[in-house]
Amino acid sequence: MSKIIIANWKMKLSVKESLSLTERLSLGLNTKNQVIICPDFISLSLIAFLKTKKTFFLGAQDSATLAKHSLTGEVSAFNLKELGVSYVILGHSERRLYQKEDDKMINEKIKVALEAGLKVVLCLGDNKQEYQAKKTKAVIKSQLSNALKGLKLKKDSEIIIAYEPVWAIGSGMAMGAEEANEIAEFIKTSAKKFIKKPLKVLYGGSVDKNNAQLFLKQKNLQGLLVGGASLKAEEFLSICNN
């Protein structure tokens, strides 16, 4: 069964590096897996018009709370859709932390993104203190219920959940695959109140070529959200093509 593998480049690459990596991935990807590349906004617009072999989908790292408004510096989900973007990452822990995004704002972003026809990748995750206090499931349930509150899903609407334990992101210490599988099962059960059709759950947090297949073998995980390892062409191709 094919998996979903998302590359989140954050703002780690220059525009020139993003274009170069895109071309290398375009030539090297040979997989039945669904690969989604999420560059920074400046590179995203250029990559959309690159005349490369389209072996991947385009994703954005964020979008605005409103469709069209006086929001200086924000990016409309409708403009992303017009550009050829298929997916958008919302609720990433870094935006929750540094941009002070709360569940209400994330909920608003999801509604607009779905209205624009984008597929939403909703990020959930617990921090180290919450994990150590065994509050992971309580935190996830709260984030999930608040983010999905009041959604009116159309037949073709799609929400994918990416579980990323905050303490694992960029640490080089991924969560155990079996534990991630257990949490993914909990997410699916908890989300049934809001999403009636089968839900896809991804794992993210220090994913690399050495542990990727362990996660992909878990029955409740349908893919990966990859950060640092997606910046290296050979390593990301190894993850996607296996």
ABEGO torsion letter per residue (X at the ends): XBBBBBBBAEAABBAAAAAAAAAAAAAABBBABBBBBBBBAAAAAAAAABBBBBABBBBBABBBABABBBBBGBBBAAAAAAAGBABBBBGBAAAAAAAGBBAAAAAAAAAAAAAAGBBBBBBBEBBAAAAAAGAAAAAAAAAAAAAABGBBBBAABBBBBBBBBAAABGAGBBBBAAAAAAAAAAAAAAAAAABABBBBBBBBGGBBAAAAAAAAABAABAEBBBBAAAABAAAAAAAAAX
